[in-house]
């Protein structure tokens, strides 16, 4: 660093500010001169030494539930877009829908020098997380509501949006619902969505699809059995897009079921389902914005403004009911 400062004709403190991204504390010309000196000298900053001085790694852990789901990958992209703009690097961890793996990842995060954690948890209780993350680092929870939590949470309006969609179809004459979901009791998002449906419909069948492993043909057979045994106008409701695309959309594309008797809705993270079947009316989430909002809150906490962002922060979903 001393050689860079000498070549650029600035102080070591100024070079340190440049390396820490504090470009607002120097002129554009000074920053350009330091950058040129670093290039000429092939200087590689010693991150460990910088951490000892600044007490900051500039690295944030982003732990998601399952990167097989588009929601989780978009959440990370949204978070990282904000983190990078504030000179932080987001590191992605995948719990792979496995509680044991989540505990192991949280323990690993606890043992390393992350400045903060954005977490889309599998567990429902904050105490479980505290058992693994014992260091006092700021945590922001994404896409979940936790019991006994003092951390900020960024969530979709799951109950309200599910109830809104269910009400639309109920008023259109639908009297029965077939719900496709992973274990409803295992996540607050699913519980709230299911509660929104229950508050509108009395006749509800649930097809439970395990996250970790499932027999595709068995799920298809169960769905077709429920479809074939009813004469009622029935709503097929997928609590996440993955099940919509895998099990329901193909039935409409191949015209296996009558759209006059059966209609579809789902929580969706992409426009793919609309591209396949434009008549489907979906509940659009915004996982990118949820991730970005989590990162903005975390940055506020890291900057000492954490008291302004406690509690629940809602990113509304949009029910696309129009043809």
C-alpha positions as a Markdown table, in Angstrom:
| # | Residue | x | y | z |
|---|---|---|---|---|
| 1 | Unk | 0.0 | 0.0 | 0.0 |
| 2 | Unk | 2.9 | 2.3 | 0.7 |
| 3 | Unk | 4.2 | 1.8 | -2.8 |
| 4 | Unk | 0.8 | 2.6 | -4.3 |
| 5 | Unk | 0.6 | 5.8 | -2.2 |
| 6 | Unk | 4.1 | 6.9 | -3.2 |
| 7 | Unk | 3.4 | 6.3 | -7.0 |
| 8 | Unk | 0.1 | 8.1 | -6.8 |
| 9 | Unk | 1.5 | 10.9 | -4.6 |
| 10 | Unk | -1.2 | 10.5 | -2.0 |
| 11 | Unk | -1.3 | 9.4 | 1.6 |
| 12 | Unk | -1.6 | 5.8 | 2.7 |
| 13 | Unk | -4.9 | 6.8 | 4.3 |
| 14 | Unk | -6.3 | 7.9 | 1.0 |
| 15 | Unk | -5.3 | 4.6 | -0.7 |
| 16 | Unk | -7.0 | 2.8 | 2.2 |
| 17 | Unk | -10.2 | 4.8 | 1.6 |
| 18 | Unk | -10.1 | 4.0 | -2.1 |
| 19 | Unk | -9.7 | 0.3 | -1.3 |
| 20 | Unk | -12.7 | 0.4 | 1.1 |
| 21 | Unk | -14.9 | 2.0 | -1.6 |
| 22 | Unk | -15.0 | 5.5 | 0.1 |
| 23 | Unk | -14.7 | 7.3 | -3.2 |
| 24 | Unk | -16.9 | 10.2 | -2.0 |
| 25 | Unk | -14.0 | 11.2 | 0.2 |
| 26 | Unk | -11.7 | 12.0 | -2.8 |
| 27 | Unk | -11.8 | 13.6 | -6.2 |
| 28 | Unk | -12.5 | 11.6 | -9.3 |
| 29 | Unk | -8.9 | 12.5 | -10.5 |
| 30 | Unk | -7.4 | 11.2 | -7.3 |
| 31 | Unk | -9.4 | 7.9 | -7.6 |
| 32 | Unk | -8.2 | 7.5 | -11.2 |
| 33 | Unk | -4.6 | 8.1 | -10.2 |
| 34 | Unk | -4.7 | 5.5 | -7.4 |
| 35 | Unk | -6.4 | 3.0 | -9.8 |
| 36 | Unk | -3.6 | 3.6 | -12.3 |
| 37 | Unk | -0.9 | 3.1 | -9.7 |
| 38 | Unk | -2.5 | -0.2 | -8.5 |
| 39 | Unk | -2.6 | -1.5 | -12.1 |
| 40 | Unk | 1.1 | -0.5 | -12.7 |
| 41 | Unk | 2.2 | -2.2 | -9.5 |
| 42 | Unk | 0.0 | -5.2 | -9.9 |
| 43 | Unk | -1.0 | -4.5 | -6.3 |
| 44 | Unk | -3.4 | -7.1 | -4.7 |
| 45 | Unk | -5.0 | -5.8 | -1.4 |
| 46 | Unk | -4.5 | -8.0 | 1.6 |
| 47 | Unk | -8.2 | -8.5 | 2.7 |
| 48 | Unk | -7.2 | -10.1 | 6.0 |
| 49 | Unk | -5.1 | -7.1 | 7.0 |
| 50 | Unk | -7.9 | -4.7 | 5.9 |
| 51 | Unk | -10.4 | -6.6 | 8.0 |
| 52 | Unk | -8.2 | -6.2 | 11.1 |
| 53 | Unk | -8.1 | -2.4 | 10.5 |
| 54 | Unk | -11.8 | -1.8 | 9.5 |
| 55 | Unk | -13.4 | -4.7 | 11.5 |
| 56 | Unk | -15.4 | -5.4 | 8.3 |
| 57 | Unk | -15.0 | -8.2 | 5.7 |
| 58 | Unk | -17.4 | -6.4 | 3.2 |
| 59 | Unk | -18.9 | -9.9 | 2.7 |
| 60 | Unk | -22.6 | -10.8 | 3.4 |
| 61 | Unk | -24.0 | -14.4 | 3.6 |
| 62 | Unk | -27.2 | -14.9 | 1.6 |
| 63 | Unk | -28.7 | -18.3 | 2.6 |
| 64 | Unk | -31.7 | -19.5 | 0.6 |
| 65 | Unk | -34.1 | -22.4 | 1.0 |
| 66 | Unk | -33.6 | -24.1 | -2.4 |
| 67 | Unk | -31.8 | -22.8 | -5.5 |
| 68 | Unk | -33.9 | -25.2 | -7.6 |
| 69 | Unk | -36.7 | -22.6 | -7.1 |
| 70 | Unk | -36.5 | -19.5 | -9.3 |
| 71 | Unk | -37.7 | -17.5 | -6.3 |
| 72 | Unk | -34.5 | -18.3 | -4.3 |
| 73 | Unk | -32.1 | -17.4 | -7.2 |
| 74 | Unk | -34.0 | -14.2 | -7.9 |
| 75 | Unk | -33.9 | -13.3 | -4.2 |
| 76 | Unk | -30.1 | -13.7 | -4.3 |
| 77 | Unk | -29.8 | -11.6 | -7.5 |
| 78 | Unk | -31.9 | -8.8 | -6.0 |
| 79 | Unk | -29.9 | -8.8 | -2.7 |
| 80 | Unk | -26.5 | -8.9 | -4.5 |
| 81 | Unk | -27.5 | -6.0 | -6.8 |
| 82 | Unk | -27.9 | -3.7 | -3.7 |
| 83 | Unk | -24.9 | -5.2 | -1.8 |
| 84 | Unk | -22.6 | -4.6 | -4.8 |
| 85 | Unk | -23.7 | -1.0 | -5.1 |
| 86 | Unk | -22.6 | -0.5 | -1.5 |
| 87 | Unk | -19.3 | -2.3 | -2.1 |
| 88 | Unk | -20.3 | -5.5 | -0.4 |
| 89 | Unk | -20.1 | -9.0 | -1.9 |
| 90 | Unk | -22.9 | -11.5 | -1.4 |
| 91 | Unk | -22.0 | -15.2 | -1.0 |
| 92 | Unk | -24.8 | -17.7 | -1.8 |
| 93 | Unk | -25.6 | -20.6 | 0.5 |
| 94 | Unk | -28.2 | -23.2 | -0.5 |
| 95 | Unk | -30.1 | -25.1 | 2.3 |
| 96 | Unk | -31.5 | -27.5 | -0.4 |
| 97 | Unk | -34.8 | -27.8 | 1.5 |
| 98 | Unk | -32.9 | -29.8 | 4.2 |
| 99 | Unk | -33.1 | -28.6 | 7.8 |
| 100 | Unk | -29.9 | -30.4 | 8.9 |
| 101 | Unk | -28.0 | -28.8 | 6.0 |
| 102 | Unk | -29.4 | -25.4 | 7.0 |
| 103 | Unk | -28.1 | -25.9 | 10.5 |
| 104 | Unk | -24.7 | -26.8 | 9.2 |
| 105 | Unk | -24.6 | -23.8 | 6.9 |
| 106 | Unk | -25.6 | -21.4 | 9.7 |
| 107 | Unk | -22.9 | -22.9 | 11.9 |
| 108 | Unk | -20.3 | -22.3 | 9.1 |
| 109 | Unk | -21.5 | -18.8 | 8.6 |
| 110 | Unk | -21.2 | -18.2 | 12.4 |
| 111 | Unk | -17.6 | -19.4 | 12.3 |
| 112 | Unk | -16.6 | -17.1 | 9.4 |
| 113 | Unk | -16.2 | -13.3 | 9.3 |
| 114 | Unk | -19.4 | -12.3 | 7.5 |
| 115 | Unk | -20.7 | -8.8 | 8.1 |
| 116 | Unk | -24.3 | -9.9 | 8.0 |
| 117 | Unk | -26.8 | -12.5 | 7.0 |
| 118 | Unk | -29.8 | -12.5 | 4.7 |
| 119 | Unk | -31.7 | -15.7 | 5.4 |
| 120 | Unk | -34.6 | -17.4 | 3.7 |
| 121 | Unk | -35.0 | -20.0 | 6.5 |
| 122 | Unk | -36.6 | -23.5 | 6.6 |
| 123 | Unk | -37.1 | -23.3 | 10.3 |
| 124 | Unk | -40.0 | -21.4 | 11.8 |
| 125 | Unk | -38.4 | -20.3 | 15.0 |
| 126 | Unk | -35.8 | -17.7 | 15.7 |
| 127 | Unk | -34.4 | -19.7 | 18.6 |
| 128 | Unk | -33.3 | -22.5 | 16.2 |
| 129 | Unk | -31.3 | -19.9 | 14.2 |
| 130 | Unk | -29.8 | -18.4 | 17.4 |
| 131 | Unk | -28.5 | -21.8 | 18.4 |
| 132 | Unk | -26.3 | -21.8 | 15.3 |
| 133 | Unk | -25.5 | -18.1 | 14.7 |
| 134 | Unk | -24.1 | -17.0 | 18.1 |
| 135 | Unk | -22.1 | -14.1 | 16.8 |
| 136 | Unk | -23.7 | -10.7 | 17.1 |
| 137 | Unk | -24.2 | -10.0 | 13.4 |
| 138 | Unk | -27.2 | -8.3 | 11.8 |
| 139 | Unk | -29.7 | -10.7 | 10.3 |
| 140 | Unk | -32.6 | -9.9 | 7.9 |
| 141 | Unk | -35.2 | -12.7 | 7.2 |
| 142 | Unk | -36.6 | -13.1 | 3.7 |
| 143 | Unk | -39.9 | -14.7 | 2.7 |
| 144 | Unk | -40.7 | -16.1 | 6.1 |
| 145 | Unk | -42.4 | -15.0 | 9.4 |
| 146 | Unk | -40.5 | -16.4 | 12.4 |
| 147 | Unk | -41.7 | -17.0 | 15.9 |
| 148 | Unk | -40.0 | -15.0 | 18.7 |
| 149 | Unk | -38.0 | -13.0 | 16.2 |
| 150 | Unk | -36.6 | -9.5 | 16.7 |
| 151 | Unk | -35.1 | -9.4 | 13.2 |
| 152 | Unk | -36.5 | -7.5 | 10.3 |
| 153 | Unk | -38.6 | -9.6 | 7.9 |
| 154 | Unk | -39.4 | -8.9 | 4.2 |
| 155 | Unk | -42.3 | -11.0 | 3.0 |
| 156 | Unk | -45.1 | -11.2 | 0.4 |
| 157 | Unk | -48.6 | -10.5 | 1.5 |
| 158 | Unk | -49.3 | -14.2 | 1.4 |
| 159 | Unk | -52.7 | -14.4 | 3.1 |
| 160 | Unk | -54.2 | -11.4 | 1.5 |
| 161 | Unk | -53.1 | -12.3 | -2.1 |
| 162 | Unk | -54.3 | -15.9 | -1.7 |
| 163 | Unk | -57.6 | -14.8 | -0.4 |
| 164 | Unk | -58.0 | -12.2 | -3.1 |
| 165 | Unk | -57.4 | -14.8 | -5.8 |
| 166 | Unk | -59.7 | -17.4 | -4.1 |
| 167 | Unk | -62.5 | -14.8 | -3.8 |
| 168 | Unk | -62.2 | -14.0 | -7.5 |
| 169 | Unk | -62.8 | -17.6 | -8.5 |
| 170 | Unk | -65.5 | -18.2 | -5.9 |
| 171 | Unk | -67.5 | -15.3 | -7.2 |
| 172 | Unk | -67.0 | -16.8 | -10.7 |
| 173 | Unk | -68.9 | -19.9 | -9.6 |
| 174 | Unk | -66.1 | -22.2 | -8.5 |
| 175 | Unk | -67.0 | -24.3 | -5.5 |
| 176 | Unk | -64.0 | -26.6 | -5.0 |
| 177 | Unk | -60.2 | -26.3 | -4.8 |
| 178 | Unk | -57.4 | -28.7 | -5.4 |
| 179 | Unk | -54.2 | -27.3 | -3.7 |
| 180 | Unk | -50.7 | -28.5 | -4.8 |
| 181 | Unk | -48.1 | -27.7 | -2.1 |
| 182 | Unk | -45.2 | -29.0 | -0.1 |
| 183 | Unk | -46.0 | -29.6 | 3.5 |
| 184 | Unk | -48.3 | -26.7 | 4.4 |
| 185 | Unk | -47.4 | -26.8 | 8.1 |
| 186 | Unk | -43.6 | -26.5 | 7.4 |
| 187 | Unk | -43.4 | -22.9 | 6.3 |
| 188 | Unk | -45.2 | -19.7 | 7.3 |
| 189 | Unk | -45.7 | -18.7 | 3.6 |
| 190 | Unk | -47.6 | -21.9 | 2.8 |
| 191 | Unk | -49.7 | -21.7 | 6.0 |
| 192 | Unk | -50.7 | -18.1 | 5.3 |
| 193 | Unk | -51.6 | -18.9 | 1.7 |
| 194 | Unk | -53.6 | -21.9 | 2.7 |
| 195 | Unk | -55.4 | -19.9 | 5.3 |
| 196 | Unk | -56.4 | -17.4 | 2.7 |
| 197 | Unk | -57.9 | -20.2 | 0.6 |
| 198 | Unk | -59.7 | -21.7 | 3.6 |
| 199 | Unk | -61.4 | -18.5 | 4.4 |
| 200 | Unk | -63.1 | -18.5 | 1.0 |
| 201 | Unk | -63.7 | -22.2 | 0.1 |
| 202 | Unk | -65.1 | -25.1 | 2.1 |
| 203 | Unk | -64.3 | -27.9 | -0.3 |
| 204 | Unk | -60.5 | -28.3 | -0.4 |
| 205 | Unk | -58.4 | -31.2 | -1.5 |
| 206 | Unk | -54.6 | -31.0 | -0.9 |
| 207 | Unk | -51.9 | -32.9 | -2.8 |
| 208 | Unk | -48.8 | -32.9 | -0.6 |
| 209 | Unk | -45.5 | -32.9 | -2.6 |
| 210 | Unk | -42.4 | -33.5 | -0.5 |
| 211 | Unk | -39.6 | -31.0 | -1.3 |
| 212 | Unk | -36.7 | -33.4 | -0.9 |
| 213 | Unk | -38.0 | -36.2 | -3.1 |
| 214 | Unk | -41.3 | -37.2 | -4.8 |
| 215 | Unk | -42.6 | -39.6 | -7.3 |
| 216 | Unk | -43.7 | -37.5 | -10.3 |
| 217 | Unk | -46.0 | -40.1 | -11.7 |
| 218 | Unk | -47.6 | -40.7 | -8.4 |
| 219 | Unk | -48.4 | -36.9 | -8.0 |
| 220 | Unk | -49.8 | -36.8 | -11.6 |
| 221 | Unk | -52.0 | -39.9 | -10.9 |
| 222 | Unk | -53.3 | -38.3 | -7.6 |
| 223 | Unk | -54.1 | -35.1 | -9.4 |
| 224 | Unk | -55.9 | -36.8 | -12.3 |
| 225 | Unk | -57.9 | -38.9 | -9.9 |
| 226 | Unk | -59.2 | -35.8 | -8.1 |
| 227 | Unk | -60.0 | -34.2 | -11.4 |
| 228 | Unk | -61.8 | -37.1 | -12.8 |
| 229 | Unk | -64.1 | -37.7 | -9.9 |
| 230 | Unk | -65.7 | -34.3 | -9.8 |
| 231 | Unk | -68.4 | -32.5 | -11.8 |
| 232 | Unk | -68.0 | -29.2 | -9.9 |
| 233 | Unk | -66.3 | -26.1 | -11.2 |
| 234 | Unk | -62.9 | -26.6 | -9.7 |
| 235 | Unk | -59.9 | -24.3 | -9.1 |
| 236 | Unk | -56.4 | -25.8 | -9.3 |
| 237 | Unk | -54.2 | -23.8 | -6.9 |
| 238 | Unk | -50.4 | -24.3 | -6.8 |
| 239 | Unk | -48.8 | -22.6 | -3.8 |
| 240 | Unk | -45.6 | -22.2 | -5.8 |
| 241 | Unk | -44.7 | -21.9 | -9.5 |
| 242 | Unk | -42.6 | -25.1 | -9.6 |
| 243 | Unk | -45.7 | -27.3 | -9.0 |
| 244 | Unk | -47.7 | -25.3 | -11.5 |
| 245 | Unk | -45.2 | -25.8 | -14.3 |
| 246 | Unk | -44.5 | -29.4 | -13.5 |
| 247 | Unk | -48.0 | -30.7 | -12.9 |
| 248 | Unk | -50.8 | -28.4 | -13.9 |
| 249 | Unk | -49.7 | -26.4 | -17.0 |
| 250 | Unk | -49.1 | -29.5 | -19.1 |
| 251 | Unk | -52.7 | -30.5 | -18.6 |
| 252 | Unk | -53.9 | -27.3 | -20.2 |
| 253 | Unk | -51.3 | -27.2 | -22.9 |
| 254 | Unk | -52.2 | -30.8 | -24.0 |
| 255 | Unk | -56.0 | -30.0 | -23.5 |
| 256 | Unk | -56.4 | -32.9 | -21.1 |
| 257 | Unk | -58.9 | -30.9 | -19.0 |
| 258 | Unk | -61.8 | -28.7 | -19.8 |
| 259 | Unk | -61.0 | -25.0 | -19.1 |
| 260 | Unk | -64.8 | -24.3 | -18.6 |
| 261 | Unk | -64.8 | -26.7 | -15.6 |
| 262 | Unk | -61.3 | -26.2 | -14.4 |
| 263 | Unk | -59.3 | -23.0 | -13.9 |
| 264 | Unk | -55.8 | -22.4 | -12.5 |
| 265 | Unk | -54.0 | -19.9 | -10.3 |
| 266 | Unk | -50.7 | -20.0 | -8.6 |
| 267 | Unk | -48.0 | -18.0 | -6.9 |
| 268 | Unk | -45.6 | -17.2 | -9.7 |
| 269 | Unk | -42.1 | -15.8 | -9.9 |
| 270 | Unk | -41.7 | -15.7 | -13.7 |
| 271 | Unk | -43.8 | -15.1 | -16.8 |
| 272 | Unk | -43.2 | -18.6 | -18.2 |
| 273 | Unk | -46.6 | -20.0 | -17.2 |
| 274 | Unk | -48.3 | -17.1 | -18.9 |
| 275 | Unk | -46.3 | -17.8 | -22.0 |
| 276 | Unk | -47.4 | -21.4 | -22.0 |
| 277 | Unk | -51.0 | -20.8 | -21.2 |
| 278 | Unk | -52.0 | -17.1 | -21.5 |
| 279 | Unk | -55.5 | -17.7 | -19.9 |
| 280 | Unk | -54.0 | -18.6 | -16.5 |
| 281 | Unk | -54.6 | -16.0 | -13.9 |
| 282 | Unk | -51.6 | -15.8 | -11.6 |
| 283 | Unk | -50.4 | -14.2 | -8.4 |
| 284 | Unk | -47.1 | -12.5 | -9.3 |
| 285 | Unk | -44.5 | -12.3 | -6.6 |
| 286 | Unk | -41.4 | -10.1 | -6.8 |
| 287 | Unk | -38.5 | -12.2 | -5.4 |
| 288 | Unk | -35.9 | -9.8 | -6.9 |
| 289 | Unk | -37.4 | -6.9 | -5.0 |
| 290 | Unk | -37.7 | -8.9 | -1.8 |
| 291 | Unk | -34.0 | -9.7 | -2.0 |
| 292 | Unk | -33.1 | -6.1 | -2.8 |
| 293 | Unk | -35.3 | -4.8 | 0.1 |
| 294 | Unk | -33.5 | -7.2 | 2.5 |
| 295 | Unk | -30.1 | -5.9 | 1.4 |
| 296 | Unk | -31.2 | -2.3 | 1.7 |
| 297 | Unk | -32.4 | -3.0 | 5.3 |
| 298 | Unk | -29.1 | -4.8 | 6.1 |
| 299 | Unk | -27.1 | -1.9 | 4.8 |
| 300 | Unk | -29.1 | 0.5 | 7.0 |
| 301 | Unk | -28.3 | -1.7 | 10.0 |
| 302 | Unk | -24.6 | -1.9 | 9.1 |
| 303 | Unk | -24.6 | 1.9 | 8.8 |
| 304 | Unk | -26.1 | 2.2 | 12.3 |
| 305 | Unk | -29.7 | 2.9 | 11.4 |
| 306 | Unk | -31.2 | -0.4 | 12.4 |
| 307 | Unk | -33.8 | 1.0 | 14.7 |
| 308 | Unk | -35.6 | 2.4 | 11.7 |
| 309 | Unk | -36.2 | -0.9 | 9.9 |
| 310 | Unk | -37.4 | -3.4 | 12.5 |
| 311 | Unk | -40.6 | -5.5 | 12.1 |
| 312 | Unk | -42.4 | -6.8 | 9.0 |
| 313 | Unk | -41.8 | -5.2 | 5.6 |
| 314 | Unk | -44.4 | -6.2 | 2.9 |
| 315 | Unk | -43.7 | -6.5 | -0.8 |
| 316 | Unk | -47.2 | -6.9 | -2.2 |
| 317 | Unk | -48.0 | -9.6 | -4.8 |
| 318 | Unk | -50.2 | -8.8 | -7.7 |
| 319 | Unk | -53.1 | -10.9 | -8.8 |
| 320 | Unk | -53.4 | -10.7 | -12.6 |
| 321 | Unk | -57.2 | -11.4 | -12.9 |
| 322 | Unk | -57.7 | -9.7 | -16.3 |
| 323 | Unk | -57.8 | -11.7 | -19.5 |
